[in-house]
Amino acid sequence: MFLVSLLVGTVAIRLGAQVLVDRDTGNRRALATALIGAAAYALVGYLLGWVPVLGPLLMLLAWVGVINWQYPGGWGTAAGIGVTAWLVAVGVLFGLAQVGIVSAQAVGVPGA
């Protein structure tokens, strides 16, 4: 399950980056972004996730920060990659969940 979720997260981030950065960004970078982003999201969640409103916002900011660190274009592009990755992951996971392959979660993409 972890590997399928990580694969979906990696593909979603790569597609988001390809759409917004407009060049081939590579699978390794997308995989690293998914893993590091998931770790940053979880760490901030562990430390501050209990704080109403601010905790979840900081968790999301940490994830987008990892995308910003990995890809060119600044915070706006990173946020766009994040939104695109989320949409792709939700769509893929919804389809896989409908046929009973996975549950609707993805490692590396918050809320998916």
N, CA, C and O atoms as CSV, one atom per row, in Angstrom:
chain,resi,resn,atom,element,x,y,z
A,1,MET,N,N,0.827,-1.199,0.000
A,1,MET,CA,C,0.000,0.000,0.000
A,1,MET,C,C,0.864,1.253,0.000
A,1,MET,O,O,0.580,2.212,-0.717
A,2,PHE,N,N,1.930,1.239,0.815
A,2,PHE,CA,C,2.823,2.383,0.875
A,2,PHE,C,C,3.438,2.669,-0.487
A,2,PHE,O,O,3.506,3.822,-0.913
A,3,LEU,N,N,3.885,1.623,-1.167
A,3,LEU,CA,C,4.528,1.814,-2.470
A,3,LEU,C,C,3.549,2.339,-3.516
A,3,LEU,O,O,3.907,3.201,-4.318
A,4,VAL,N,N,2.332,1.834,-3.517
A,4,VAL,CA,C,1.327,2.332,-4.470
A,4,VAL,C,C,1.017,3.794,-4.182
A,4,VAL,O,O,0.923,4.607,-5.101
A,5,SER,N,N,0.859,4.128,-2.896
A,5,SER,CA,C,0.577,5.506,-2.517
A,5,SER,C,C,1.739,6.423,-2.886
A,5,SER,O,O,1.526,7.529,-3.383
A,6,LEU,N,N,2.965,5.966,-2.645
A,6,LEU,CA,C,4.137,6.765,-2.999
A,6,LEU,C,C,4.237,6.940,-4.507
A,6,LEU,O,O,4.592,8.018,-4.984
A,7,LEU,N,N,3.930,5.899,-5.255
A,7,LEU,CA,C,3.949,5.991,-6.716
A,7,LEU,C,C,2.926,7.014,-7.210
A,7,LEU,O,O,3.226,7.823,-8.088
A,8,VAL,N,N,1.732,6.975,-6.650
A,8,VAL,CA,C,0.697,7.942,-7.049
A,8,VAL,C,C,1.144,9.352,-6.691
A,8,VAL,O,O,0.989,10.267,-7.500
A,9,GLY,N,N,1.700,9.550,-5.488
A,9,GLY,CA,C,2.189,10.862,-5.083
A,9,GLY,C,C,3.304,11.360,-5.985
A,9,GLY,O,O,3.338,12.537,-6.342
A,10,THR,N,N,4.213,10.473,-6.355
A,10,THR,CA,C,5.321,10.832,-7.240
A,10,THR,C,C,4.811,11.245,-8.619
A,10,THR,O,O,5.220,12.274,-9.156
A,11,VAL,N,N,3.923,10.444,-9.183
A,11,VAL,CA,C,3.365,10.747,-10.507
A,11,VAL,C,C,2.587,12.064,-10.463
A,11,VAL,O,O,2.687,12.877,-11.382
A,12,ALA,N,N,1.824,12.272,-9.406
A,12,ALA,CA,C,1.029,13.500,-9.295
A,12,ALA,C,C,1.923,14.729,-9.219
A,12,ALA,O,O,1.653,15.731,-9.882
A,13,ILE,N,N,2.980,14.667,-8.424
A,13,ILE,CA,C,3.900,15.803,-8.325
A,13,ILE,C,C,4.632,16.017,-9.641
A,13,ILE,O,O,4.815,17.156,-10.070
A,14,ARG,N,N,5.052,14.934,-10.284
A,14,ARG,CA,C,5.747,15.080,-11.567
A,14,ARG,C,C,4.851,15.722,-12.619
A,14,ARG,O,O,5.293,16.607,-13.352
A,15,LEU,N,N,3.600,15.285,-12.699
A,15,LEU,CA,C,2.681,15.880,-13.668
A,15,LEU,C,C,2.415,17.351,-13.350
A,15,LEU,O,O,2.376,18.193,-14.248
A,16,GLY,N,N,2.236,17.647,-12.075
A,16,GLY,CA,C,2.048,19.046,-11.680
A,16,GLY,C,C,3.237,19.900,-12.061
A,16,GLY,O,O,3.074,21.018,-12.550
A,17,ALA,N,N,4.436,19.379,-11.839
A,17,ALA,CA,C,5.647,20.126,-12.184
A,17,ALA,C,C,5.790,20.269,-13.695
A,17,ALA,O,O,6.183,21.330,-14.179
A,18,GLN,N,N,5.475,19.216,-14.444
A,18,GLN,CA,C,5.579,19.302,-15.900
A,18,GLN,C,C,4.627,20.347,-16.460
A,18,GLN,O,O,4.979,21.082,-17.383
A,19,VAL,N,N,3.437,20.415,-15.913
A,19,VAL,CA,C,2.444,21.376,-16.398
A,19,VAL,C,C,2.896,22.803,-16.095
A,19,VAL,O,O,2.785,23.678,-16.953
A,20,LEU,N,N,3.397,23.048,-14.899
A,20,LEU,CA,C,3.700,24.416,-14.485
A,20,LEU,C,C,5.130,24.860,-14.763
A,20,LEU,O,O,5.365,26.042,-15.017
A,21,VAL,N,N,6.092,23.939,-14.720
A,21,VAL,CA,C,7.480,24.312,-14.997
A,21,VAL,C,C,7.758,24.219,-16.486
A,21,VAL,O,O,8.693,24.843,-16.988
A,22,ASP,N,N,6.949,23.441,-17.193
A,22,ASP,CA,C,7.008,23.321,-18.655
A,22,ASP,C,C,8.318,22.719,-19.142
A,22,ASP,O,O,8.879,23.161,-20.145
A,23,ARG,N,N,8.800,21.708,-18.426
A,23,ARG,CA,C,9.936,20.923,-18.895
A,23,ARG,C,C,9.952,19.612,-18.134
A,23,ARG,O,O,9.302,19.476,-17.098
A,24,ASP,N,N,10.695,18.650,-18.652
A,24,ASP,CA,C,10.778,17.353,-17.991
A,24,ASP,C,C,11.572,17.513,-16.706
A,24,ASP,O,O,12.740,17.901,-16.737
A,25,THR,N,N,10.951,17.219,-15.594
A,25,THR,CA,C,11.596,17.431,-14.300
A,25,THR,C,C,12.150,16.149,-13.704
A,25,THR,O,O,12.906,16.205,-12.735
A,26,GLY,N,N,11.802,15.016,-14.246
A,26,GLY,CA,C,12.367,13.751,-13.813
A,26,GLY,C,C,11.621,13.082,-12.680
A,26,GLY,O,O,11.012,13.729,-11.827
A,27,ASN,N,N,11.693,11.753,-12.704
A,27,ASN,CA,C,11.023,10.959,-11.683
A,27,ASN,C,C,11.748,11.010,-10.344
A,27,ASN,O,O,11.103,10.993,-9.296
A,28,ARG,N,N,13.077,11.072,-10.360
A,28,ARG,CA,C,13.829,11.096,-9.099
A,28,ARG,C,C,13.505,12.334,-8.280
A,28,ARG,O,O,13.325,12.248,-7.065
A,29,ARG,N,N,13.431,13.473,-8.931
A,29,ARG,CA,C,13.103,14.704,-8.224
A,29,ARG,C,C,11.687,14.637,-7.664
A,29,ARG,O,O,11.444,15.075,-6.539
A,30,ALA,N,N,10.753,14.096,-8.437
A,30,ALA,CA,C,9.373,13.970,-7.959
A,30,ALA,C,C,9.290,12.990,-6.790
A,30,ALA,O,O,8.551,13.227,-5.834
A,31,LEU,N,N,10.039,11.895,-6.860
A,31,LEU,CA,C,10.061,10.929,-5.766
A,31,LEU,C,C,10.645,11.558,-4.505
A,31,LEU,O,O,10.090,11.413,-3.416
A,32,ALA,N,N,11.769,12.256,-4.662
A,32,ALA,CA,C,12.387,12.926,-3.508
A,32,ALA,C,C,11.442,13.969,-2.921
A,32,ALA,O,O,11.336,14.104,-1.702
A,33,THR,N,N,10.761,14.704,-3.790
A,33,THR,CA,C,9.814,15.720,-3.327
A,33,THR,C,C,8.667,15.076,-2.565
A,33,THR,O,O,8.251,15.583,-1.523
A,34,ALA,N,N,8.158,13.968,-3.073
A,34,ALA,CA,C,7.055,13.269,-2.391
A,34,ALA,C,C,7.499,12.765,-1.020
A,34,ALA,O,O,6.778,12.934,-0.037
A,35,LEU,N,N,8.670,12.153,-0.946
A,35,LEU,CA,C,9.154,11.616,0.332
A,35,LEU,C,C,9.474,12.720,1.335
A,35,LEU,O,O,9.028,12.669,2.481
A,36,ILE,N,N,10.241,13.707,0.908
A,36,ILE,CA,C,10.629,14.789,1.814
A,36,ILE,C,C,9.411,15.622,2.191
A,36,ILE,O,O,9.273,16.045,3.339
A,37,GLY,N,N,8.527,15.856,1.223
A,37,GLY,CA,C,7.311,16.611,1.504
A,37,GLY,C,C,6.417,15.908,2.508
A,37,GLY,O,O,5.851,16.549,3.393
A,38,ALA,N,N,6.286,14.589,2.377
A,38,ALA,CA,C,5.480,13.816,3.328
A,38,ALA,C,C,6.106,13.858,4.716
A,38,ALA,O,O,5.398,13.967,5.717
A,39,ALA,N,N,7.437,13.773,4.777
A,39,ALA,CA,C,8.125,13.833,6.069
A,39,ALA,C,C,7.959,15.208,6.716
A,39,ALA,O,O,7.697,15.303,7.915
A,40,ALA,N,N,8.112,16.272,5.926
A,40,ALA,CA,C,7.949,17.633,6.462
A,40,ALA,C,C,6.520,17.855,6.932
A,40,ALA,O,O,6.299,18.441,7.991
A,41,TYR,N,N,5.559,17.397,6.161
A,41,TYR,CA,C,4.140,17.522,6.511
A,41,TYR,C,C,3.858,16.795,7.830
A,41,TYR,O,O,3.185,17.326,8.714
A,42,ALA,N,N,4.385,15.571,7.947
A,42,ALA,CA,C,4.165,14.781,9.157
A,42,ALA,C,C,4.866,15.389,10.368
A,42,ALA,O,O,4.301,15.411,11.461
A,43,LEU,N,N,6.085,15.881,10.187
A,43,LEU,CA,C,6.829,16.478,11.295
A,43,LEU,C,C,6.140,17.732,11.824
A,43,LEU,O,O,5.963,17.886,13.033
A,44,VAL,N,N,5.756,18.615,10.927
A,44,VAL,CA,C,5.046,19.827,11.352
A,44,VAL,C,C,3.705,19.443,11.977
A,44,VAL,O,O,3.270,20.071,12.942
A,45,GLY,N,N,3.056,18.425,11.439
A,45,GLY,CA,C,1.805,17.950,12.011
A,45,GLY,C,C,1.991,17.411,13.419
A,45,GLY,O,O,1.164,17.642,14.301
A,46,TYR,N,N,3.085,16.692,13.619
A,46,TYR,CA,C,3.384,16.147,14.943
A,46,TYR,C,C,3.645,17.269,15.946
A,46,TYR,O,O,3.187,17.213,17.086
A,47,LEU,N,N,4.390,18.289,15.506
A,47,LEU,CA,C,4.762,19.386,16.407
A,47,LEU,C,C,3.654,20.408,16.597
A,47,LEU,O,O,3.441,20.895,17.707
A,48,LEU,N,N,2.938,20.741,15.509
A,48,LEU,CA,C,1.987,21.849,15.568
A,48,LEU,C,C,0.594,21.519,15.047
A,48,LEU,O,O,-0.273,22.393,15.025
A,49,GLY,N,N,0.365,20.295,14.633
A,49,GLY,CA,C,-0.915,19.927,14.050
A,49,GLY,C,C,-2.092,20.093,14.986
A,49,GLY,O,O,-3.231,20.212,14.532
A,50,TRP,N,N,-1.843,20.104,16.260
A,50,TRP,CA,C,-2.907,20.243,17.257
A,50,TRP,C,C,-3.427,21.670,17.371
A,50,TRP,O,O,-4.501,21.887,17.931
A,51,VAL,N,N,-2.684,22.653,16.848
A,51,VAL,CA,C,-3.096,24.055,16.940
A,51,VAL,C,C,-4.208,24.296,15.920
A,51,VAL,O,O,-3.989,24.124,14.721
A,52,PRO,N,N,-5.395,24.692,16.377
A,52,PRO,CA,C,-6.503,24.895,15.442
A,52,PRO,C,C,-6.154,25.907,14.348
A,52,PRO,O,O,-5.539,26.936,14.628
A,53,VAL,N,N,-6.530,25.630,13.155
A,53,VAL,CA,C,-6.361,26.427,11.942
A,53,VAL,C,C,-4.888,26.631,11.589
A,53,VAL,O,O,-4.483,26.320,10.469
A,54,LEU,N,N,-4.085,27.141,12.509
A,54,LEU,CA,C,-2.675,27.432,12.229
A,54,LEU,C,C,-1.880,26.160,11.961
A,54,LEU,O,O,-1.048,26.135,11.055
A,55,GLY,N,N,-2.122,25.106,12.733
A,55,GLY,CA,C,-1.386,23.853,12.560
A,55,GLY,C,C,-1.528,23.280,11.155
A,55,GLY,O,O,-0.519,23.047,10.489
A,56,PRO,N,N,-2.758,23.045,10.687
A,56,PRO,CA,C,-2.909,22.526,9.327
A,56,PRO,C,C,-2.359,23.460,8.247
A,56,PRO,O,O,-1.833,22.994,7.236
A,57,LEU,N,N,-2.477,24.764,8.455
A,57,LEU,CA,C,-1.910,25.711,7.481
A,57,LEU,C,C,-0.389,25.612,7.437
A,57,LEU,O,O,0.200,25.660,6.357
A,58,LEU,N,N,0.249,25.476,8.584
A,58,LEU,CA,C,1.704,25.328,8.626
A,58,LEU,C,C,2.145,24.004,8.026
A,58,LEU,O,O,3.205,23.924,7.405
A,59,MET,N,N,1.337,22.960,8.207
A,59,MET,CA,C,1.642,21.667,7.593
A,59,MET,C,C,1.632,21.792,6.069
A,59,MET,O,O,2.540,21.309,5.392
A,60,LEU,N,N,0.606,22.436,5.544
A,60,LEU,CA,C,0.500,22.643,4.106
A,60,LEU,C,C,1.623,23.541,3.601
A,60,LEU,O,O,2.178,23.296,2.530
A,61,LEU,N,N,1.958,24.562,4.353
A,61,LEU,CA,C,3.054,25.465,3.985
A,61,LEU,C,C,4.388,24.718,3.938
A,61,LEU,O,O,5.215,24.981,3.065
A,62,ALA,N,N,4.599,23.796,4.865
A,62,ALA,CA,C,5.824,22.994,4.856
A,62,ALA,C,C,5.901,22.147,3.587
A,62,ALA,O,O,6.960,22.051,2.967
A,63,TRP,N,N,4.783,21.534,3.202
A,63,TRP,CA,C,4.752,20.705,1.994
A,63,TRP,C,C,5.019,21.544,0.746
A,63,TRP,O,O,5.816,21.156,-0.109
A,64,VAL,N,N,4.353,22.689,0.644
A,64,VAL,CA,C,4.578,23.575,-0.502
A,64,VAL,C,C,6.007,24.113,-0.475
A,64,VAL,O,O,6.601,24.337,-1.530
A,65,GLY,N,N,6.564,24.323,0.717
A,65,GLY,CA,C,7.956,24.762,0.839
A,65,GLY,C,C,8.936,23.754,0.258
A,65,GLY,O,O,9.922,24.133,-0.374
A,66,VAL,N,N,8.667,22.482,0.469
A,66,VAL,CA,C,9.518,21.439,-0.122
A,66,VAL,C,C,9.409,21.480,-1.646
A,66,VAL,O,O,10.418,21.358,-2.341
A,67,ILE,N,N,8.212,21.649,-2.163
A,67,ILE,CA,C,8.040,21.766,-3.616
A,67,ILE,C,C,8.790,22.995,-4.124
A,67,ILE,O,O,9.459,22.928,-5.155
A,68,ASN,N,N,8.685,24.107,-3.416
A,68,ASN,CA,C,9.393,25.337,-3.798
A,68,ASN,C,C,10.898,25.119,-3.807
A,68,ASN,O,O,11.594,25.646,-4.675
A,69,TRP,N,N,11.402,24.359,-2.863
A,69,TRP,CA,C,12.836,24.069,-2.764
A,69,TRP,C,C,13.295,23.192,-3.925
A,69,TRP,O,O,14.417,23.341,-4.410
A,70,GLN,N,N,12.430,22.277,-4.374
A,70,GLN,CA,C,12.813,21.324,-5.407
A,70,GLN,C,C,12.635,21.825,-6.840
A,70,GLN,O,O,13.308,21.350,-7.755
A,71,TYR,N,N,11.735,22.778,-7.034
A,71,TYR,CA,C,11.414,23.204,-8.396
A,71,TYR,C,C,11.570,24.714,-8.550
A,71,TYR,O,O,11.349,25.462,-7.598
A,72,PRO,N,N,11.951,25.165,-9.749
A,72,PRO,CA,C,12.092,26.600,-9.982
A,72,PRO,C,C,10.730,27.285,-10.122
A,72,PRO,O,O,9.721,26.641,-10.410
A,73,GLY,N,N,10.725,28.595,-9.914
A,73,GLY,CA,C,9.512,29.361,-10.183
A,73,GLY,C,C,8.930,30.083,-8.996
A,73,GLY,O,O,8.030,30.903,-9.178
A,74,GLY,N,N,9.390,29.826,-7.802
A,74,GLY,CA,C,8.885,30.544,-6.643
A,74,GLY,C,C,7.677,29.892,-5.986
A,74,GLY,O,O,7.247,28.801,-6.359
A,75,TRP,N,N,7.143,30.605,-4.988
A,75,TRP,CA,C,6.052,30.087,-4.174
A,75,TRP,C,C,4.751,29.919,-4.959
A,75,TRP,O,O,4.003,28.971,-4.717
A,76,GLY,N,N,4.477,30.818,-5.886
A,76,GLY,CA,C,3.259,30.698,-6.690
A,76,GLY,C,C,3.273,29.447,-7.542
A,76,GLY,O,O,2.272,28.736,-7.629
A,77,THR,N,N,4.411,29.176,-8.173
A,77,THR,CA,C,4.543,27.965,-8.983
A,77,THR,C,C,4.455,26.732,-8.104
A,77,THR,O,O,3.819,25.744,-8.471
A,78,ALA,N,N,5.098,26.789,-6.939
A,78,ALA,CA,C,5.056,25.648,-6.015
A,78,ALA,C,C,3.623,25.368,-5.566
A,78,ALA,O,O,3.210,24.211,-5.497
A,79,ALA,N,N,2.873,26.411,-5.264
A,79,ALA,CA,C,1.470,26.231,-4.871
A,79,ALA,C,C,0.667,25.640,-6.031
A,79,ALA,O,O,-0.178,24.769,-5.821
A,80,GLY,N,N,0.925,26.107,-7.243
A,80,GLY,CA,C,0.248,25.554,-8.423
A,80,GLY,C,C,0.580,24.091,-8.646
A,80,GLY,O,O,-0.296,23.294,-8.981
A,81,ILE,N,N,1.855,23.735,-8.461
A,81,ILE,CA,C,2.259,22.329,-8.573
A,81,ILE,C,C,1.533,21.508,-7.514
A,81,ILE,O,O,1.071,20.399,-7.785
A,82,GLY,N,N,1.437,22.059,-6.309
A,82,GLY,CA,C,0.745,21.363,-5.229
A,82,GLY,C,C,-0.719,21.134,-5.531
A,82,GLY,O,O,-1.231,20.036,-5.316
A,83,VAL,N,N,-1.394,22.142,-6.019
A,83,VAL,CA,C,-2.820,22.004,-6.356
A,83,VAL,C,C,-3.002,20.993,-7.485
A,83,VAL,O,O,-3.887,20.140,-7.420
A,84,THR,N,N,-2.175,21.088,-8.506
A,84,THR,CA,C,-2.261,20.144,-9.620
A,84,THR,C,C,-1.977,18.726,-9.153
A,84,THR,O,O,-2.677,17.789,-9.536
A,85,ALA,N,N,-0.945,18.567,-8.322
A,85,ALA,CA,C,-0.608,17.240,-7.790
A,85,ALA,C,C,-1.762,16.683,-6.967
A,85,ALA,O,O,-2.074,15.495,-7.055
A,86,TRP,N,N,-2.390,17.533,-6.174
A,86,TRP,CA,C,-3.511,17.084,-5.357
A,86,TRP,C,C,-4.665,16.610,-6.235
A,86,TRP,O,O,-5.252,15.558,-5.982
A,87,LEU,N,N,-4.988,17.384,-7.262
A,87,LEU,CA,C,-6.079,17.012,-8.167
A,87,LEU,C,C,-5.790,15.697,-8.882
A,87,LEU,O,O,-6.671,14.845,-8.997
A,88,VAL,N,N,-4.560,15.532,-9.360
A,88,VAL,CA,C,-4.182,14.295,-10.044
A,88,VAL,C,C,-4.261,13.117,-9.074
A,88,VAL,O,O,-4.818,12.073,-9.414
A,89,ALA,N,N,-3.710,13.276,-7.873
A,89,ALA,CA,C,-3.715,12.186,-6.897
A,89,ALA,C,C,-5.133,11.797,-6.501
A,89,ALA,O,O,-5.448,10.611,-6.406
A,90,VAL,N,N,-5.976,12.771,-6.273
A,90,VAL,CA,C,-7.369,12.476,-5.909
A,90,VAL,C,C,-8.060,11.718,-7.030
A,90,VAL,O,O,-8.765,10.742,-6.778
A,91,GLY,N,N,-7.865,12.159,-8.258
A,91,GLY,CA,C,-8.485,11.480,-9.395
A,91,GLY,C,C,-7.997,10.054,-9.562
A,91,GLY,O,O,-8.803,9.143,-9.752
A,92,VAL,N,N,-6.695,9.848,-9.496
A,92,VAL,CA,C,-6.137,8.501,-9.658
A,92,VAL,C,C,-6.581,7.601,-8.511
A,92,VAL,O,O,-7.008,6.468,-8.736
A,93,LEU,N,N,-6.482,8.101,-7.286
A,93,LEU,CA,C,-6.863,7.284,-6.135
A,93,LEU,C,C,-8.363,6.977,-6.111
A,93,LEU,O,O,-8.775,5.893,-5.698
A,94,PHE,N,N,-9.161,7.924,-6.549
A,94,PHE,CA,C,-10.601,7.663,-6.633
A,94,PHE,C,C,-10.871,6.511,-7.594
A,94,PHE,O,O,-11.645,5.603,-7.293
A,95,GLY,N,N,-10.224,6.562,-8.749
A,95,GLY,CA,C,-10.397,5.489,-9.726
A,95,GLY,C,C,-9.913,4.149,-9.201
A,95,GLY,O,O,-10.590,3.138,-9.384
A,96,LEU,N,N,-8.746,4.121,-8.545
A,96,LEU,CA,C,-8.221,2.872,-7.996
A,96,LEU,C,C,-9.087,2.357,-6.841
A,96,LEU,O,O,-9.263,1.148,-6.692
A,97,ALA,N,N,-9.621,3.257,-6.033
A,97,ALA,CA,C,-10.489,2.857,-4.922
A,97,ALA,C,C,-11.809,2.289,-5.436
A,97,ALA,O,O,-12.381,1.396,-4.811
A,98,GLN,N,N,-12.294,2.792,-6.557
A,98,GLN,CA,C,-13.557,2.305,-7.118
A,98,GLN,C,C,-13.464,0.850,-7.563
A,98,GLN,O,O,-14.452,0.116,-7.523
A,99,VAL,N,N,-12.270,0.439,-7.989
A,99,VAL,CA,C,-12.096,-0.949,-8.413
A,99,VAL,C,C,-11.493,-1.806,-7.296
A,99,VAL,O,O,-11.173,-2.975,-7.513
A,100,GLY,N,N,-11.340,-1.227,-6.107
A,100,GLY,CA,C,-10.899,-1.981,-4.942
A,100,GLY,C,C,-9.414,-2.256,-4.856
A,100,GLY,O,O,-9.004,-3.174,-4.145
A,101,ILE,N,N,-8.596,-1.490,-5.558
A,101,ILE,CA,C,-7.152,-1.726,-5.531
A,101,ILE,C,C,-6.511,-1.077,-4.307
A,101,ILE,O,O,-5.673,-1.697,-3.651
A,102,VAL,N,N,-6.886,0.146,-3.994
A,102,VAL,CA,C,-6.296,0.872,-2.852
A,102,VAL,C,C,-7.379,1.647,-2.121
A,102,VAL,O,O,-8.506,1.796,-2.591
A,103,SER,N,N,-6.982,2.138,-0.937
A,103,SER,CA,C,-7.827,3.120,-0.265
A,103,SER,C,C,-7.408,4.487,-0.781
A,103,SER,O,O,-6.345,4.614,-1.389
A,104,ALA,N,N,-8.208,5.496,-0.556
A,104,ALA,CA,C,-7.973,6.820,-1.125
A,104,ALA,C,C,-6.980,7.619,-0.281
A,104,ALA,O,O,-7.375,8.550,0.421
A,105,GLN,N,N,-5.674,7.258,-0.345
A,105,GLN,CA,C,-4.615,7.991,0.318
A,105,GLN,C,C,-3.382,7.956,-0.569
A,105,GLN,O,O,-3.172,6.996,-1.311
A,106,ALA,N,N,-2.556,9.017,-0.492
A,106,ALA,CA,C,-1.313,9.036,-1.242
A,106,ALA,C,C,-0.208,9.589,-0.370
A,106,ALA,O,O,-0.383,10.615,0.287
A,107,VAL,N,N,0.926,8.918,-0.360
A,107,VAL,CA,C,2.083,9.413,0.367
A,107,VAL,C,C,2.709,10.519,-0.459
A,107,VAL,O,O,2.975,10.332,-1.646
A,108,GLY,N,N,2.943,11.648,0.141
A,108,GLY,CA,C,3.583,12.758,-0.547
A,108,GLY,C,C,2.626,13.815,-1.029
A,108,GLY,O,O,3.065,14.857,-1.516
A,109,VAL,N,N,1.332,13.588,-0.913
A,109,VAL,CA,C,0.339,14.569,-1.322
A,109,VAL,C,C,-0.658,14.707,-0.184
A,109,VAL,O,O,-1.471,13.808,0.030
A,110,PRO,N,N,-0.614,15.816,0.551
A,110,PRO,CA,C,-1.508,15.984,1.702
A,110,PRO,C,C,-2.989,15.936,1.312
A,110,PRO,O,O,-3.404,16.498,0.299
A,111,GLY,N,N,-3.746,15.267,2.125
A,111,GLY,CA,C,-5.192,15.235,1.929
A,111,GLY,C,C,-5.662,14.357,0.778
A,111,GLY,O,O,-6.855,14.315,0.475
A,112,ALA,N,N,-4.737,13.660,0.141
A,112,ALA,CA,C,-5.125,12.790,-0.975
A,112,ALA,C,C,-5.010,11.348,-0.574
A,112,ALA,O,O,-5.292,10.459,-1.377
